[in-house]
Amino acid sequence: MSLFRSLALLFFAAPSLGAVTSGSTSLKECDDGVSCIQVSPSGSSMKFDCHLVTNPNGGHVQDPVFLLHGFPEWSGMYLPLMKFLRNKGVANSYACNQRGYSPEASPGAVEGYDYNILKADVLAIADELGHEKFHLVGHDHGGVLGWTVAQEAERVLSYTSLSIPHIDAFSKALYGPAADQSQQYASQYFDMFMRENSASIKGNFWYLSLGLTSGRKSEYDGKYSDYLPSDFQKALWWYNGAMAAGKIAGPPAYTATQLMSAGQYSVAFLRTVFGMPPDDMVGGIDQKYPTGQITVPSSFICGKKDPAILCDNDYAHTTSDYVDADYLHLVVDCAHDLTSCGGDEQDKINQRIW
């Protein structure tokens, strides 16, 4: 048993024999060639709600594509892309609501969201579905997670990161002597997401501004359509989990005055609302465990209008230094969400993914 599988099982409340069941989720949009399944990896009590798109003709590409959503997003964001993949001959593509998003795979403690465990989830789901090898796509936090999963070259056939540069390059932009100050400014929200009870502090600020608009009601029917601050907290814990695992750096905290002087008015407002972080976060957080070289064919696609990830800055272009395989960096005229860019730019994105 791998280390990552063992870590995942450690945080599962009770073992099971594992199962893949159809029609047992409350997911919406389970029609037009889209199946909704629930995957419970062997040895776990977690049940992940997943969308599956299958090519009715079998497809000429038998290795599946797994798609990892980001924050605060849901698997349904990928349905147009999954249908595109089906039309391109991909036999099966899967997008699951990940830990903290699937209602029956949402541990109630921050320790359950360590990034090593999130990585183990991806591999365990693929195992339960019977796929030893697969292509991988990740967006936002799913992009961060995807770079860590892509370390497993014996499992991952190719990787496409949407919006997120290699996380070692990103970490150097956030912390240390080679830092990109503009990216540090743009990432000031990191420490605000990581506060204790961050979903509900300051009058439910993050819950009201991000949680209620994240699409849970459009993703689920019935009892799972309600979304409370305590539910949204589990999505925010991905930030704590990334830092706890040492996978990514965190920027130093700038004061509201410093941010105003730099013309960063939006993040200055947020700093005024949330104040400075605890002392151990003020100076930033180093990346303890770099991901290192990726040895599978990889693409990094990003939007030049993205206000959160400044992916056309010099630091982002160093992603190529961390890929020892075929690599492409595509910059498109879009913002952060690269699955709903639309028009010719969306065509460029989809054609590069497949």
Summary of the structure (lengths in Angstrom):
residues: 354
radius of gyration: 19.3
end to end distance: 32.3
largest distance: 60.5
contacts: 1244
relative contact order: 0.14
helix: 40%
strand: 17%
